[in-house]
Amino acid sequence: MQLLEFPNIAIIAGENAVPVAQLPLVWQDIAKGTANVGLCNPQIYVEMAQLFLYKLEQGDVDLFNERPELEHLKSSFCQLFGQLGRETLEFYGYDFMTHNYPNFEEILREVESKDADYGKVARIGLELFQEFGYELPASFYHVHLAPIYRDHVFEERALRFDKRDIEHKRSWDAILHAGKVFAVQMKVQSIASKYGFTYQHGCGCNSHLSSIDESRGTFAYELSQEKRDRWIRSFIWTAWYEYAFFPIVPNTSYLV
């Protein structure tokens, strides 16, 4: 990566980034402090957005940095992924707004009178919020609450093909794939295990949308305090590129 010094290029932690003025408007509002978000340190998130958009709009990825023979494809990549990157930031800018988060008290009132398993899932969601709060986007909580909206909590739905969840498939899939940031995944599973559950996602076209299965035991896991912020940033960064790449991932009903 070559550092550039132009008025339309910002430098963040030694890397090229777009200026705040080139971000989607919702991120400009977050930067100005006028957006209704609950982020403790919004500046970090804004800087991540600046870096993310630059890398996709300018093709600042290993494919071109390490393989100069593919340089002729770079403009097409930038045109496609620049658009997908903007879509990604637009979605997450609004997903961080506080009114998009679940109302856990209301959810608990609604489900605990129905079935004990629904109540357990709702309490998992509440504990996740108590752990991460507004530092993770609203879709993180909605996907882990998903089983309470089914006929029974163990119902399985193929993420890409089930019409009942079609409007959520891109954002929920991104969150589930961001679970490759293992420290966050471990915390999710440790909370779920207290209620006798484990969350499953197969990363295939038949991947079950936050499918829950029974857990045979409990375990305790705490995020290392000195690494916590890094894991959260990594989780968000991973969710962003998974969201951007979702439309170009090959899928087939054969797996379903």
C-alpha atoms as an extended CHARMM CRD file, in Angstrom:
* protein
*
       256  EXT
         1         1  MET       CA              0.0000000000        0.0000000000        0.0000000000  PROA      1               0.0000000000
         2         2  GLN       CA              1.3430000000        3.4060000000       -0.9920000000  PROA      2               0.0000000000
         3         3  LEU       CA              0.4380000000        6.3570000000        1.2120000000  PROA      3               0.0000000000
         4         4  LEU       CA             -0.9830000000        9.2510000000       -0.7630000000  PROA      4               0.0000000000
         5         5  GLU       CA             -1.0390000000       12.8910000000        0.2350000000  PROA      5               0.0000000000
         6         6  PHE       CA             -3.9330000000       14.6230000000       -1.5160000000  PROA      6               0.0000000000
         7         7  PRO       CA             -6.7640000000       16.8100000000       -0.2120000000  PROA      7               0.0000000000
         8         8  ASN       CA             -9.2730000000       13.9980000000       -0.8410000000  PROA      8               0.0000000000
         9         9  ILE       CA             -7.2230000000       11.3900000000        1.0430000000  PROA      9               0.0000000000
        10        10  ALA       CA             -7.0300000000       11.0690000000        4.8270000000  PROA      10              0.0000000000
        11        11  ILE       CA             -4.3530000000        9.1460000000        6.7200000000  PROA      11              0.0000000000
        12        12  ILE       CA             -5.4760000000        7.0370000000        9.6810000000  PROA      12              0.0000000000
        13        13  ALA       CA             -2.9950000000        4.8940000000       11.6300000000  PROA      13              0.0000000000
        14        14  GLY       CA             -0.6050000000        5.0360000000        8.6640000000  PROA      14              0.0000000000
        15        15  GLU       CA             -3.2120000000        3.9470000000        6.1010000000  PROA      15              0.0000000000
        16        16  ASN       CA             -5.0970000000        5.7770000000        3.3760000000  PROA      16              0.0000000000
        17        17  ALA       CA             -8.7530000000        6.5570000000        4.0970000000  PROA      17              0.0000000000
        18        18  VAL       CA            -11.5340000000        8.6710000000        2.6420000000  PROA      18              0.0000000000
        19        19  PRO       CA            -12.2630000000       11.9870000000        4.3890000000  PROA      19              0.0000000000
        20        20  VAL       CA            -15.3550000000       12.1370000000        6.5830000000  PROA      20              0.0000000000
        21        21  ALA       CA            -17.0210000000       14.3920000000        3.9880000000  PROA      21              0.0000000000
        22        22  GLN       CA            -16.9890000000       11.5010000000        1.5020000000  PROA      22              0.0000000000
        23        23  LEU       CA            -18.7490000000        9.0640000000        3.8180000000  PROA      23              0.0000000000
        24        24  PRO       CA            -22.5110000000        8.4070000000        3.5460000000  PROA      24              0.0000000000
        25        25  LEU       CA            -24.4720000000       11.1840000000        5.2570000000  PROA      25              0.0000000000
        26        26  VAL       CA            -25.4450000000        9.0160000000        8.2120000000  PROA      26              0.0000000000
        27        27  TRP       CA            -21.7540000000        8.5780000000        9.0520000000  PROA      27              0.0000000000
        28        28  GLN       CA            -21.1310000000       12.2910000000        8.6980000000  PROA      28              0.0000000000
        29        29  ASP       CA            -23.9070000000       12.7900000000       11.2580000000  PROA      29              0.0000000000
        30        30  ILE       CA            -22.2900000000       10.2210000000       13.5700000000  PROA      30              0.0000000000
        31        31  ALA       CA            -18.9920000000       12.0820000000       13.2150000000  PROA      31              0.0000000000
        32        32  LYS       CA            -20.6880000000       15.3860000000       14.0890000000  PROA      32              0.0000000000
        33        33  GLY       CA            -22.4500000000       13.8430000000       17.0760000000  PROA      33              0.0000000000
        34        34  THR       CA            -25.9230000000       14.5690000000       15.7090000000  PROA      34              0.0000000000
        35        35  ALA       CA            -26.9820000000       10.9510000000       15.0570000000  PROA      35              0.0000000000
        36        36  ASN       CA            -29.0000000000        9.0880000000       17.6820000000  PROA      36              0.0000000000
        37        37  VAL       CA            -26.4160000000        6.4140000000       18.4620000000  PROA      37              0.0000000000
        38        38  GLY       CA            -25.2720000000        4.9950000000       21.7770000000  PROA      38              0.0000000000
        39        39  LEU       CA            -21.6180000000        4.4650000000       20.8660000000  PROA      39              0.0000000000
        40        40  CYS       CA            -19.1860000000        5.2180000000       23.6800000000  PROA      40              0.0000000000
        41        41  ASN       CA            -16.4450000000        6.2570000000       21.2580000000  PROA      41              0.0000000000
        42        42  PRO       CA            -18.0210000000        7.0200000000       17.8530000000  PROA      42              0.0000000000
        43        43  GLN       CA            -14.7330000000        8.3810000000       16.4890000000  PROA      43              0.0000000000
        44        44  ILE       CA            -13.3080000000        4.8400000000       16.3070000000  PROA      44              0.0000000000
        45        45  TYR       CA            -16.2850000000        3.6570000000       14.2610000000  PROA      45              0.0000000000
        46        46  VAL       CA            -16.0820000000        6.6590000000       11.9400000000  PROA      46              0.0000000000
        47        47  GLU       CA            -12.3950000000        6.0100000000       11.3120000000  PROA      47              0.0000000000
        48        48  MET       CA            -13.1480000000        2.3650000000       10.5390000000  PROA      48              0.0000000000
        49        49  ALA       CA            -15.7790000000        3.5170000000        8.0300000000  PROA      49              0.0000000000
        50        50  GLN       CA            -13.2430000000        5.8600000000        6.4010000000  PROA      50              0.0000000000
        51        51  LEU       CA            -10.7200000000        3.0350000000        6.0250000000  PROA      51              0.0000000000
        52        52  PHE       CA            -13.3050000000        0.5010000000        4.8630000000  PROA      52              0.0000000000
        53        53  LEU       CA            -14.7050000000        2.6890000000        2.1120000000  PROA      53              0.0000000000
        54        54  TYR       CA            -11.2630000000        3.6460000000        0.8300000000  PROA      54              0.0000000000
        55        55  LYS       CA            -10.1390000000        0.0380000000        0.5620000000  PROA      55              0.0000000000
        56        56  LEU       CA            -13.1880000000       -0.9840000000       -1.4590000000  PROA      56              0.0000000000
        57        57  GLU       CA            -13.4350000000        2.1350000000       -3.6200000000  PROA      57              0.0000000000
        58        58  GLN       CA             -9.7120000000        2.1210000000       -4.4190000000  PROA      58              0.0000000000
        59        59  GLY       CA             -9.0760000000       -1.6310000000       -4.5510000000  PROA      59              0.0000000000
        60        60  ASP       CA             -6.6070000000       -1.4770000000       -1.6750000000  PROA      60              0.0000000000
        61        61  VAL       CA             -6.7440000000       -5.2500000000       -1.1250000000  PROA      61              0.0000000000
        62        62  ASP       CA             -4.2170000000       -8.0790000000       -1.2480000000  PROA      62              0.0000000000
        63        63  LEU       CA             -5.4690000000       -9.2460000000       -4.6500000000  PROA      63              0.0000000000
        64        64  PHE       CA             -4.0400000000       -6.1700000000       -6.3580000000  PROA      64              0.0000000000
        65        65  ASN       CA             -1.2860000000       -5.3330000000       -3.8830000000  PROA      65              0.0000000000
        66        66  GLU       CA              0.3040000000       -8.7650000000       -4.3210000000  PROA      66              0.0000000000
        67        67  ARG       CA             -0.6320000000       -9.6700000000       -7.9070000000  PROA      67              0.0000000000
        68        68  PRO       CA              0.3050000000       -6.8430000000      -10.3030000000  PROA      68              0.0000000000
        69        69  GLU       CA             -0.7070000000       -8.9580000000      -13.3180000000  PROA      69              0.0000000000
        70        70  LEU       CA             -4.3360000000       -8.3650000000      -12.2810000000  PROA      70              0.0000000000
        71        71  GLU       CA             -4.0360000000       -4.5720000000      -12.2930000000  PROA      71              0.0000000000
        72        72  HSD       CA             -6.2310000000       -4.3440000000      -15.4210000000  PROA      72              0.0000000000
        73        73  LEU       CA             -9.1590000000       -5.6990000000      -13.3730000000  PROA      73              0.0000000000
        74        74  LYS       CA             -8.8320000000       -3.1450000000      -10.6050000000  PROA      74              0.0000000000
        75        75  SER       CA            -11.1440000000       -0.4970000000      -12.0500000000  PROA      75              0.0000000000
        76        76  SER       CA            -13.9780000000       -3.0190000000      -12.3760000000  PROA      76              0.0000000000
        77        77  PHE       CA            -13.4110000000       -4.1930000000       -8.8060000000  PROA      77              0.0000000000
        78        78  CYS       CA            -13.4960000000       -0.6200000000       -7.5200000000  PROA      78              0.0000000000
        79        79  GLN       CA            -16.6790000000        0.1930000000       -9.4070000000  PROA      79              0.0000000000
        80        80  LEU       CA            -18.4890000000       -2.8690000000       -8.0460000000  PROA      80              0.0000000000
        81        81  PHE       CA            -17.1740000000       -2.9710000000       -4.4930000000  PROA      81              0.0000000000
        82        82  GLY       CA            -17.1910000000        0.7830000000       -4.0670000000  PROA      82              0.0000000000
        83        83  GLN       CA            -20.9670000000        0.5730000000       -4.5200000000  PROA      83              0.0000000000
        84        84  LEU       CA            -21.2980000000       -2.4510000000       -2.2350000000  PROA      84              0.0000000000
        85        85  GLY       CA            -19.1190000000       -0.7220000000        0.3570000000  PROA      85              0.0000000000
        86        86  ARG       CA            -21.3830000000        2.3140000000        0.3840000000  PROA      86              0.0000000000
        87        87  GLU       CA            -24.4390000000        0.0810000000        0.7460000000  PROA      87              0.0000000000
        88        88  THR       CA            -22.7470000000       -1.5890000000        3.6920000000  PROA      88              0.0000000000
        89        89  LEU       CA            -21.9510000000        1.6330000000        5.5060000000  PROA      89              0.0000000000
        90        90  GLU       CA            -25.4310000000        3.0260000000        4.8130000000  PROA      90              0.0000000000
        91        91  PHE       CA            -26.9930000000       -0.0260000000        6.4430000000  PROA      91              0.0000000000
        92        92  TYR       CA            -24.7420000000       -0.1030000000        9.5010000000  PROA      92              0.0000000000
        93        93  GLY       CA            -24.8780000000        3.6240000000       10.0400000000  PROA      93              0.0000000000
        94        94  TYR       CA            -28.6210000000        3.2780000000       10.6260000000  PROA      94              0.0000000000
        95        95  ASP       CA            -28.2450000000       -0.0810000000       12.3760000000  PROA      95              0.0000000000
        96        96  PHE       CA            -26.2740000000        1.6550000000       15.1320000000  PROA      96              0.0000000000
        97        97  MET       CA            -29.1460000000        4.0630000000       15.8530000000  PROA      97              0.0000000000
        98        98  THR       CA            -30.6610000000        3.3360000000       19.2440000000  PROA      98              0.0000000000
        99        99  HSD       CA            -34.2730000000        3.1010000000       18.0530000000  PROA      99              0.0000000000
       100       100  ASN       CA            -33.3820000000        0.0710000000       15.9060000000  PROA      100             0.0000000000
       101       101  TYR       CA            -32.3300000000       -2.0480000000       18.9010000000  PROA      101             0.0000000000
       102       102  PRO       CA            -34.7280000000       -4.5720000000       20.4560000000  PROA      102             0.0000000000
       103       103  ASN       CA            -36.9040000000       -3.4890000000       23.3570000000  PROA      103             0.0000000000
       104       104  PHE       CA            -35.8830000000       -6.3250000000       25.6540000000  PROA      104             0.0000000000
       105       105  GLU       CA            -38.3360000000       -5.5280000000       28.4640000000  PROA      105             0.0000000000
       106       106  GLU       CA            -41.2570000000       -5.6320000000       26.0430000000  PROA      106             0.0000000000
       107       107  ILE       CA            -39.9930000000       -8.8230000000       24.4110000000  PROA      107             0.0000000000
       108       108  LEU       CA            -39.6040000000      -10.5520000000       27.7680000000  PROA      108             0.0000000000
       109       109  ARG       CA            -43.1580000000       -9.6210000000       28.7740000000  PROA      109             0.0000000000
       110       110  GLU       CA            -44.5090000000      -11.0190000000       25.5250000000  PROA      110             0.0000000000
       111       111  VAL       CA            -42.6530000000      -14.3390000000       25.4170000000  PROA      111             0.0000000000
       112       112  GLU       CA            -42.2790000000      -15.4520000000       29.0110000000  PROA      112             0.0000000000
       113       113  SER       CA            -46.0300000000      -16.0970000000       29.2930000000  PROA      113             0.0000000000
       114       114  LYS       CA            -45.9270000000      -18.3900000000       26.2400000000  PROA      114             0.0000000000
       115       115  ASP       CA            -43.1580000000      -20.9530000000       26.4910000000  PROA      115             0.0000000000
       116       116  ALA       CA            -40.1150000000      -21.3540000000       28.7230000000  PROA      116             0.0000000000
       117       117  ASP       CA            -37.7550000000      -21.8450000000       25.7580000000  PROA      117             0.0000000000
       118       118  TYR       CA            -38.8400000000      -18.5510000000       24.1770000000  PROA      118             0.0000000000
       119       119  GLY       CA            -38.1610000000      -16.8370000000       27.4880000000  PROA      119             0.0000000000
       120       120  LYS       CA            -34.6900000000      -18.3590000000       27.6370000000  PROA      120             0.0000000000
       121       121  VAL       CA            -33.8220000000      -17.0650000000       24.1620000000  PROA      121             0.0000000000
       122       122  ALA       CA            -35.0590000000      -13.5900000000       25.1100000000  PROA      122             0.0000000000
       123       123  ARG       CA            -32.8900000000      -13.6450000000       28.2310000000  PROA      123             0.0000000000
       124       124  ILE       CA            -29.8750000000      -14.6900000000       26.1540000000  PROA      124             0.0000000000
       125       125  GLY       CA            -30.4910000000      -11.6120000000       24.0040000000  PROA      125             0.0000000000
       126       126  LEU       CA            -30.7840000000       -9.4060000000       27.0840000000  PROA      126             0.0000000000
       127       127  GLU       CA            -27.5320000000      -10.7470000000       28.5460000000  PROA      127             0.0000000000
       128       128  LEU       CA            -25.7750000000      -10.1690000000       25.2390000000  PROA      128             0.0000000000
       129       129  PHE       CA            -26.9560000000       -6.5570000000       25.3170000000  PROA      129             0.0000000000
       130       130  GLN       CA            -25.7890000000       -6.1870000000       28.9020000000  PROA      130             0.0000000000
       131       131  GLU       CA            -22.3870000000       -7.4440000000       27.7540000000  PROA      131             0.0000000000
       132       132  PHE       CA            -21.9330000000       -5.4590000000       24.5260000000  PROA      132             0.0000000000
       133       133  GLY       CA            -24.5760000000       -2.7230000000       24.6220000000  PROA      133             0.0000000000
       134       134  TYR       CA            -24.5360000000       -0.3180000000       21.6950000000  PROA      134             0.0000000000
       135       135  GLU       CA            -20.9670000000       -1.2300000000       20.7760000000  PROA      135             0.0000000000
       136       136  LEU       CA            -22.3610000000       -3.9170000000       18.4580000000  PROA      136             0.0000000000
       137       137  PRO       CA            -25.0590000000       -3.1160000000       15.8600000000  PROA      137             0.0000000000
       138       138  ALA       CA            -28.7610000000       -3.7940000000       16.3620000000  PROA      138             0.0000000000
       139       139  SER       CA            -28.7260000000       -6.7010000000       13.8930000000  PROA      139             0.0000000000
       140       140  PHE       CA            -26.3990000000       -8.5900000000       16.2570000000  PROA      140             0.0000000000
       141       141  TYR       CA            -29.2020000000       -8.7820000000       18.8010000000  PROA      141             0.0000000000
       142       142  HSD       CA            -32.0270000000       -9.3570000000       16.3290000000  PROA      142             0.0000000000
       143       143  VAL       CA            -30.3400000000      -12.4010000000       14.8120000000  PROA      143             0.0000000000
       144       144  HSD       CA            -29.8160000000      -14.0060000000       18.2110000000  PROA      144             0.0000000000
       145       145  LEU       CA            -33.4450000000      -13.3260000000       19.1150000000  PROA      145             0.0000000000
       146       146  ALA       CA            -34.6830000000      -14.7950000000       15.8190000000  PROA      146             0.0000000000
       147       147  PRO       CA            -35.8180000000      -18.1680000000       17.2780000000  PROA      147             0.0000000000
       148       148  ILE       CA            -38.5420000000      -16.5040000000       19.3880000000  PROA      148             0.0000000000
       149       149  TYR       CA            -40.3770000000      -15.5210000000       16.2040000000  PROA      149             0.0000000000
       150       150  ARG       CA            -40.7130000000      -19.0990000000       14.9540000000  PROA      150             0.0000000000
       151       151  ASP       CA            -43.2750000000      -21.8170000000       15.5500000000  PROA      151             0.0000000000
       152       152  HSD       CA            -40.8010000000      -23.3410000000       17.9970000000  PROA      152             0.0000000000
       153       153  VAL       CA            -37.2750000000      -22.2870000000       18.9430000000  PROA      153             0.0000000000
       154       154  PHE       CA            -35.6880000000      -25.3190000000       17.2610000000  PROA      154             0.0000000000
       155       155  GLU       CA            -37.2500000000      -24.5920000000       13.8580000000  PROA      155             0.0000000000
       156       156  GLU       CA            -34.6130000000      -24.4180000000       11.1060000000  PROA      156             0.0000000000
       157       157  ARG       CA            -34.7800000000      -22.0660000000        8.1480000000  PROA      157             0.0000000000
       158       158  ALA       CA            -32.4940000000      -21.9580000000        5.1190000000  PROA      158             0.0000000000
       159       159  LEU       CA            -31.0900000000      -18.4360000000        5.2530000000  PROA      159             0.0000000000
       160       160  ARG       CA            -30.9140000000      -17.6220000000        1.5480000000  PROA      160             0.0000000000
       161       161  PHE       CA            -34.1080000000      -19.3440000000        0.4610000000  PROA      161             0.0000000000
       162       162  ASP       CA            -36.7210000000      -18.9910000000        3.2000000000  PROA      162             0.0000000000
       163       163  LYS       CA            -39.0460000000      -16.1430000000        2.2170000000  PROA      163             0.0000000000
       164       164  ARG       CA            -40.1030000000      -15.5080000000        5.8010000000  PROA      164             0.0000000000
       165       165  ASP       CA            -36.7050000000      -13.9920000000        6.6000000000  PROA      165             0.0000000000
       166       166  ILE       CA            -35.7670000000      -12.6790000000        3.1680000000  PROA      166             0.0000000000
       167       167  GLU       CA            -35.4980000000       -9.0640000000        4.3050000000  PROA      167             0.0000000000
       168       168  HSD       CA            -32.9410000000       -9.9790000000        6.9830000000  PROA      168             0.0000000000
       169       169  LYS       CA            -30.7920000000      -12.4940000000        5.1210000000  PROA      169             0.0000000000
       170       170  ARG       CA            -27.9050000000      -10.1890000000        4.2250000000  PROA      170             0.0000000000
       171       171  SER       CA            -27.4930000000       -8.4580000000        7.5690000000  PROA      171             0.0000000000
       172       172  TRP       CA            -28.1030000000      -11.5510000000        9.6950000000  PROA      172             0.0000000000
       173       173  ASP       CA            -25.7480000000      -13.6660000000        7.6210000000  PROA      173             0.0000000000
       174       174  ALA       CA            -23.0420000000      -11.0100000000        8.0300000000  PROA      174             0.0000000000
       175       175  ILE       CA            -23.3890000000      -11.1090000000       11.8220000000  PROA      175             0.0000000000
       176       176  LEU       CA            -23.3070000000      -14.9110000000       11.9270000000  PROA      176             0.0000000000
       177       177  HSD       CA            -20.1950000000      -15.0150000000        9.7340000000  PROA      177             0.0000000000
       178       178  ALA       CA            -18.5320000000      -12.3700000000       11.8860000000  PROA      178             0.0000000000
       179       179  GLY       CA            -18.5980000000      -15.0640000000       14.5520000000  PROA      179             0.0000000000
       180       180  LYS       CA            -15.2920000000      -16.1770000000       13.0610000000  PROA      180             0.0000000000
       181       181  VAL       CA            -13.9510000000      -13.5790000000       15.5130000000  PROA      181             0.0000000000
       182       182  PHE       CA            -13.8130000000      -16.3810000000       18.0080000000  PROA      182             0.0000000000
       183       183  ALA       CA            -13.6700000000      -14.4060000000       21.2430000000  PROA      183             0.0000000000
       184       184  VAL       CA            -17.0760000000      -12.8470000000       20.5510000000  PROA      184             0.0000000000
       185       185  GLN       CA            -18.4730000000      -16.2070000000       19.4450000000  PROA      185             0.0000000000
       186       186  MET       CA            -17.2020000000      -17.7970000000       22.6520000000  PROA      186             0.0000000000
       187       187  LYS       CA            -18.9940000000      -15.1670000000       24.7260000000  PROA      187             0.0000000000
       188       188  VAL       CA            -22.2440000000      -15.7540000000       22.8410000000  PROA      188             0.0000000000
       189       189  GLN       CA            -22.0000000000      -19.5000000000       23.3880000000  PROA      189             0.0000000000
       190       190  SER       CA            -21.0870000000      -19.1600000000       27.0670000000  PROA      190             0.0000000000
       191       191  ILE       CA            -24.1890000000      -17.0390000000       27.7200000000  PROA      191             0.0000000000
       192       192  ALA       CA            -26.3850000000      -19.3960000000       25.6790000000  PROA      192             0.0000000000
       193       193  SER       CA            -25.0320000000      -22.4430000000       27.5120000000  PROA      193             0.0000000000
       194       194  LYS       CA            -26.3410000000      -21.0730000000       30.8200000000  PROA      194             0.0000000000
       195       195  TYR       CA            -29.8360000000      -21.5240000000       29.4130000000  PROA      195             0.0000000000
       196       196  GLY       CA            -29.1650000000      -24.9550000000       27.9600000000  PROA      196             0.0000000000
       197       197  PHE       CA            -28.6950000000      -23.7960000000       24.3630000000  PROA      197             0.0000000000
       198       198  THR       CA            -25.9980000000      -23.4040000000       21.7310000000  PROA      198             0.0000000000
       199       199  TYR       CA            -26.1650000000      -21.3350000000       18.5350000000  PROA      199             0.0000000000
       200       200  GLN       CA            -25.3710000000      -22.9950000000       15.2080000000  PROA      200             0.0000000000
       201       201  HSD       CA            -24.5520000000      -21.6380000000       11.7710000000  PROA      201             0.0000000000
       202       202  GLY       CA            -23.2170000000      -23.7640000000        8.9340000000  PROA      202             0.0000000000
       203       203  CYS       CA            -22.0420000000      -21.0440000000        6.4880000000  PROA      203             0.0000000000
       204       204  GLY       CA            -23.6810000000      -22.8430000000        3.5510000000  PROA      204             0.0000000000
       205       205  CYS       CA            -26.7380000000      -22.0480000000        1.4440000000  PROA      205             0.0000000000
       206       206  ASN       CA            -28.7760000000      -24.1410000000        3.8680000000  PROA      206             0.0000000000
       207       207  SER       CA            -27.2900000000      -22.3430000000        6.8670000000  PROA      207             0.0000000000
       208       208  HSD       CA            -29.8540000000      -22.1340000000        9.5730000000  PROA      208             0.0000000000
       209       209  LEU       CA            -30.5900000000      -18.6410000000       10.6980000000  PROA      209             0.0000000000
       210       210  SER       CA            -29.2860000000      -18.6170000000       14.2440000000  PROA      210             0.0000000000
       211       211  SER       CA            -30.4900000000      -22.1960000000       14.6650000000  PROA      211             0.0000000000
       212       212  ILE       CA            -30.5570000000      -23.2160000000       18.3130000000  PROA      212             0.0000000000
       213       213  ASP       CA            -29.7090000000      -26.6480000000       19.6010000000  PROA      213             0.0000000000
       214       214  GLU       CA            -29.5760000000      -28.0910000000       23.0850000000  PROA      214             0.0000000000
       215       215  SER       CA            -26.3720000000      -27.7140000000       25.0620000000  PROA      215             0.0000000000
       216       216  ARG       CA            -25.0920000000      -30.5890000000       27.1790000000  PROA      216             0.0000000000
       217       217  GLY       CA            -23.2490000000      -28.4050000000       29.6460000000  PROA      217             0.0000000000
       218       218  THR       CA            -22.3340000000      -24.8760000000       30.6330000000  PROA      218             0.0000000000
       219       219  PHE       CA            -19.0370000000      -23.0560000000       30.5100000000  PROA      219             0.0000000000
       220       220  ALA       CA            -17.8700000000      -19.6120000000       31.5430000000  PROA      220             0.0000000000
       221       221  TYR       CA            -15.9560000000      -17.3100000000       29.2300000000  PROA      221             0.0000000000
       222       222  GLU       CA            -14.9860000000      -13.6850000000       29.7220000000  PROA      222             0.0000000000
       223       223  LEU       CA            -13.5370000000      -11.3650000000       27.1200000000  PROA      223             0.0000000000
       224       224  SER       CA            -10.0300000000      -10.2960000000       28.0740000000  PROA      224             0.0000000000
       225       225  GLN       CA            -10.3310000000       -6.6740000000       29.1900000000  PROA      225             0.0000000000
       226       226  GLU       CA             -7.1180000000       -5.6000000000       27.4600000000  PROA      226             0.0000000000
       227       227  LYS       CA             -8.2270000000       -7.2040000000       24.1740000000  PROA      227             0.0000000000
       228       228  ARG       CA            -11.9490000000       -6.4860000000       24.3590000000  PROA      228             0.0000000000
       229       229  ASP       CA            -11.9810000000       -3.3340000000       22.1820000000  PROA      229             0.0000000000
       230       230  ARG       CA             -9.8500000000       -5.0390000000       19.5480000000  PROA      230             0.0000000000
       231       231  TRP       CA            -12.1890000000       -8.0360000000       19.3670000000  PROA      231             0.0000000000
       232       232  ILE       CA            -15.2150000000       -5.7770000000       19.0010000000  PROA      232             0.0000000000
       233       233  ARG       CA            -13.5620000000       -3.7640000000       16.2090000000  PROA      233             0.0000000000
       234       234  SER       CA            -12.5830000000       -7.0000000000       14.4690000000  PROA      234             0.0000000000
       235       235  PHE       CA            -16.1320000000       -8.3010000000       14.7500000000  PROA      235             0.0000000000
       236       236  ILE       CA            -17.6060000000       -5.1530000000       13.2110000000  PROA      236             0.0000000000
       237       237  TRP       CA            -15.0020000000       -5.0450000000       10.4210000000  PROA      237             0.0000000000
       238       238  THR       CA            -15.7380000000       -8.6870000000        9.5830000000  PROA      238             0.0000000000
       239       239  ALA       CA            -19.5050000000       -8.0940000000        9.5680000000  PROA      239             0.0000000000
       240       240  TRP       CA            -18.9830000000       -5.1820000000        7.1720000000  PROA      240             0.0000000000
       241       241  TYR       CA            -17.0420000000       -7.1020000000        4.5620000000  PROA      241             0.0000000000
       242       242  GLU       CA            -19.3590000000      -10.0960000000        4.9040000000  PROA      242             0.0000000000
       243       243  TYR       CA            -22.3090000000       -7.7680000000        4.2390000000  PROA      243             0.0000000000
       244       244  ALA       CA            -20.5410000000       -6.2490000000        1.2310000000  PROA      244             0.0000000000
       245       245  PHE       CA            -19.5840000000       -9.6280000000       -0.2480000000  PROA      245             0.0000000000
       246       246  PHE       CA            -22.9360000000      -11.3270000000        0.4130000000  PROA      246             0.0000000000
       247       247  PRO       CA            -24.4900000000      -10.6400000000       -3.0400000000  PROA      247             0.0000000000
       248       248  ILE       CA            -21.5650000000      -12.2100000000       -4.9110000000  PROA      248             0.0000000000
       249       249  VAL       CA            -21.2600000000      -15.4090000000       -2.8520000000  PROA      249             0.0000000000
       250       250  PRO       CA            -22.3600000000      -18.3570000000       -5.0410000000  PROA      250             0.0000000000
       251       251  ASN       CA            -25.3580000000      -20.1870000000       -3.6220000000  PROA      251             0.0000000000
       252       252  THR       CA            -27.3110000000      -23.2410000000       -4.6240000000  PROA      252             0.0000000000
       253       253  SER       CA            -30.5450000000      -24.8920000000       -3.5190000000  PROA      253             0.0000000000
       254       254  TYR       CA            -28.6940000000      -28.2010000000       -3.9430000000  PROA      254             0.0000000000
       255       255  LEU       CA            -27.4330000000      -27.8400000000       -0.3720000000  PROA      255             0.0000000000
       256       256  VAL       CA            -30.9510000000      -27.2610000000        0.9090000000  PROA      256             0.0000000000
